[in-house]
Amino acid sequence: MDNPSKFQFVGSPSSFLLRIIDMSLVVFALLVVMQGYHVEFSKDYLLVVAAVLLLFSYISELFGLYRSWRLGKFSHMCRLLFAVVTVCFLITFTALFFFKYAALYSRVVMIGWFSLSVFLLLSWRLCVREIKLIRRSKGLSIENVAIVGLTETGMLLYDEILKHNELGFNCIGFFDDRDANRIDNLDTQLIQGSISQAIDLAKSGNIKKLYVCLPMLAEKRIADIIQQLGNSTIDVLITPDFLMKNLMHARIGNVGEVDTISVFESPVNGTKRFYKRTFDILFSLCAIIAISPVLIAVSIAVYLSSPGAILFKQDRYGLDGRKIKVWKFRSMTVTENADKVTQAHKGDARITNVGAFIRRTSLDELPQFFNVLKGDMSVVGPRPHAVAHNEEYRNLVSYYMLRHKVLPGITGWAQVNGWRGETDTLYKMEKRIEFDLAYIRNWSLWWDVKIVFLTLFKGFVGKNVY
């Protein structure tokens, strides 16, 4: 399954500092160019710089510009930065031209502003990179690290350390108490000693970081390691095993003076909620305007196909399990909204001729763009199920209700991967939930854009849609 982002802490202070530096340099670039061409700073330029900074903040989040500061991906980061700045200025220039405000601004200043912004933003990153590389080449800032637990997670960590040697980590090996014959499919020659030996190395100052890659089920062993190293200055880091990686979003918080780690929490929080909501509003408004002829045509067809309302409003669960009314074009001769709802199946006599067509092509879902504007749904997210189906499957599928940690969507990761339509077997629902939870764990604004794009090609139809 596609996994676009790795386990990481979000909203770090360094990420915030990078944003401040970048925005400051963009403003500085404009002032320098205006000074150079003797152009007076006015409220018009104040408005345009505010627009560019707002766009830069939004689009950098969309592209994941601050997701990682790894020198091994420096060329990728530079290309990404250039793309973000270019898109920001292109949108700004286009808007000024479209609304006939371009004459208020010096073209030389605007082009110079774009060019100097790109130069400054790339230059300071290049300087930081070179300083770090020089320090690494002189053996400075090299940290010896060790890994406790020869596990699959531990091997993934070990491979990453070897791959990114510019990080300045020297992994001296693994430490594990198990016999070699108890470890399957892993290179036991990497084991340098027992866990107690790793603790002794840490206490003596021979290693700077100790990564604990034991399964979370070994809680007592992990607690013992932490306790023994409590009087040392070593950095102890616990890497999540398969179970924890599938549950947590790596977000540290606190209640008073008690630290907490989120396990069941929405990944769309803080500024991310703002970015996703603005994307939903802008996209749904544009979609409604673009498809308005289709909405009118389908409304007329539904009205003429059989007696009954044009729209069907069904109770479904939304964010945090709250009930919402989801709008659809009526595709059946009945409008079931009770405790027991029978899913549509092949050859279902309740489906009208028009209904069969709009269900196969997902045209019946189009009114849900109004749900998005209202705030009950998002453009992208897990599809909302009927309340009756929710109550049935929440006791049959593990972590089923976690799909309600985000707003339900018109389209989703499960839908573009073929898991839409009738769920006549438990396996089909389990696969749908698997993809829904993968989306929630790895959410990013760019992934929303990707899913919308994929929906245009393979999200409107499905082999299980009747």
Secondary structure, DSSP 8 states (H G I E B T S, - for coil): ----S-S---S-HHHHHHHHHHHHHHHHHHHHHHHHTT----HHHHHHHHHHHHHHHHHHHHHTTTS---GGGHHHHHHHHHHHHHHHHHHHHHHHHHTT-GGGS-HHHHHHHHHHHHHHHHHHHHHHHHHHHHHHHTTTT-EEEEEE--SHHHHHHHHHHHHTGGG-EEEEEEE--S-GGG--SS-GGGEEE-HHHHHHHHHHTS-SEEEE---TT-HHHHHHHHHHTTTS--EEEE---HHHHTT----EEEETTEEEE-SS--S--THHHHHHHHHHHHHHHHHHHHHHHHHHHHHHHHHHHSSS-SEEEEEEE-GGG-EEEEEEE--BS----SSS-----TT-TTB-HHHHHHHHTTGGGTTHHHHHHHTS-EEES----BHHHHHHHTTTSTTGGGGGGS--EEE-HHHHTT--S---SHHHHHHHHHHHHHHHHT--HHHHHHHHHHHHHHTS--TT--
